[in-house]
């Protein structure tokens, strides 16, 4: 026990002695949390919108005004013909060209089917899909309101009964994307900092030559490993605490669940990440190698964690691989506990898998660590 306390004290002194490391550990991750949580969003605003009005009637102008009133579209271009709109899209001046056909108002009054032309820049397929949804919603709303107005002005037809659906949004009433992203970004930062620090720590001892000196001392292997990794476990828990405070103060992120439950899971999850960092450091000789290998795995884990894209939309083989992704479980737990108020039994399956992952990962790390007796 005395040996462990000695190594822990040494590690904390070494961390806080390095003035350049402190901002990297505490300041930069918090800035990243604030910046990424605002930047990482699938909401698209200020879509450059151009239109071709071949009807030039009150109804066609009313439809264009619906797009002007929307916060998603910037209606800034009126084209006289299709080739002019195509040229503007080719030059990147507009993202959407909306075409209203001739006799638009007349055909509406005669209850005829009307084809509206919509050309969308689909280089970014995801953005194009969202833009198409926005356009369809505006057109459908306009069509519904117009039909009701036509019926009300007619003396020969009975006014229909309107059925209105009132949605109820659970867990994110305001549909604020930051509420969904902040817990995931916090997971990302806690994971990256603890993995990189633990992975480079022992490698740094190799580079400066102190690891060989420690290996020939009477300190047992498990004492050395615990003493080296415990400070980064504490740093990880500290980053989580600071991140939760910022999430509440800056983004007003709901925290409906139990904070002790969140800390319980994080304490186990950090053992997985620290074991992974130790395992990487055992097979690398320089900090650059350790950083490269750690980043290689982190990128894969992040992209397949459900942080940015739903796991359900991935191919079946990718969904199976995510079962071995510890970041996936941490993202799920953070969102479940913070936003849904999930309890212990709700997160028990992920907790069991993470605990098993921690045992296996640390066993492999300890087994692969070579110490001269």
URCOR-V725084 format. One record per pair of residues at least 12 apart in sequence whose C-alpha atoms are under 7 Angstrom apart, sorted by sequence separation. I is the first residue (numbers start at 0). J is the second residue. D is the distance in whole Angstrom. If there is no record, write none. Layout:
I,J,D / I,J,D
This chain:
84,96,6 / 332,346,7 / 100,115,7 / 99,115,6 / 98,115,6 / 99,116,7 / 304,321,7 / 98,116,5 / 303,321,6 / 97,116,6 / 98,117,6 / 97,117,5 / 304,324,7 / 96,117,6 / 97,118,6 / 328,349,6 / 96,118,5 / 304,326,6 / 305,327,6 / 95,118,6 / 96,119,7 / 304,327,4 / 48,72,6 / 95,119,5 / 300,324,6 / 306,330,7 / 46,71,6 / 47,72,6 / 48,73,6 / 49,74,6 / 94,119,6 / 95,120,6 / 301,326,7 / 44,70,7 / 45,71,5 / 46,72,5 / 47,73,5 / 48,74,5 / 49,75,6 / 50,76,6 / 51,77,6 / 94,120,5 / 300,326,6 / 44,71,4 / 45,72,5 / 46,73,6 / 47,74,6 / 48,75,6 / 49,76,4 / 50,77,5 / 51,78,5 / 43,71,7 / 44,72,7 / 45,73,5 / 47,75,7 / 48,76,7 / 49,77,6 / 50,78,6 / 51,79,6 / 325,353,7 / 49,78,7 / 51,80,6 / 197,228,7 / 197,231,7 / 232,269,6 / 193,231,6 / 193,235,6 / 49,93,6 / 59,103,7 / 48,93,6 / 54,99,7 / 59,104,7 / 228,273,7 / 47,93,5 / 48,94,6 / 49,95,6 / 50,96,5 / 51,97,6 / 52,98,6 / 53,99,6 / 54,100,6 / 58,104,6 / 189,235,6 / 47,94,5 / 48,95,5 / 49,96,5 / 50,97,4 / 51,98,5 / 52,99,5 / 53,100,5 / 54,101,5 / 46,94,6 / 47,95,7 / 48,96,6 / 49,97,6 / 50,98,6 / 51,99,6 / 52,100,7 / 53,101,5 / 54,102,6 / 56,104,7 / 54,103,6 / 189,238,6 / 189,239,7 / 185,242,6 / 181,246,7 / 65,137,7 / 178,252,6 / 261,336,7 / 197,273,6 / 194,272,6 / 198,276,4 / 202,280,6 / 62,141,7 / 193,272,7 / 194,273,6 / 197,276,5 / 198,277,6 / 201,280,6 / 205,284,7 / 206,285,7 / 257,336,7 / 193,273,7 / 197,277,6 / 256,336,5 / 195,276,7 / 198,279,6 / 199,280,7 / 202,283,7 / 255,336,7 / 256,337,5 / 190,272,7 / 194,276,5 / 198,280,5 / 202,284,6 / 255,337,5 / 202,285,6 / 203,286,6 / 254,337,4 / 255,338,6 / 256,339,7 / 260,343,7 / 202,286,6 / 253,337,6 / 254,338,6 / 255,339,6 / 256,340,4 / 253,338,6 / 255,340,4 / 256,341,6 / 268,353,6 / 271,356,6 / 275,360,6 / 278,363,7 / 256,342,7 / 264,350,7 / 271,357,4 / 274,360,5 / 278,364,4 / 281,367,7 / 199,286,5 / 267,354,6 / 270,357,6 / 274,361,5 / 277,364,6 / 281,368,6 / 271,360,6 / 278,367,7 / 199,289,6 / 267,357,7 / 274,364,6 / 198,289,6 / 199,290,7 / 195,290,6 / 195,293,7 / 183,306,6 / 40,176,6 / 37,177,7 / 36,177,6 / 186,329,7 / 36,180,6 / 186,330,6 / 36,181,6 / 183,330,5 / 36,184,7 / 220,370,7 / 182,333,6 / 32,184,6 / 182,334,6 / 32,185,7 / 214,370,5 / 215,371,6 / 214,371,5 / 215,372,6 / 28,188,6 / 24,192,7 / 170,338,6 / 170,339,6 / 29,242,7 / 2,218,7 / 6,223,7 / 10,227,7 / 3,222,5 / 7,226,5 / 11,230,6 / 2,222,7 / 3,223,7 / 6,226,5 / 7,227,6 / 10,230,7 / 6,227,7 / 3,225,7 / 4,226,7 / 7,229,7 / 3,226,5 / 7,230,6
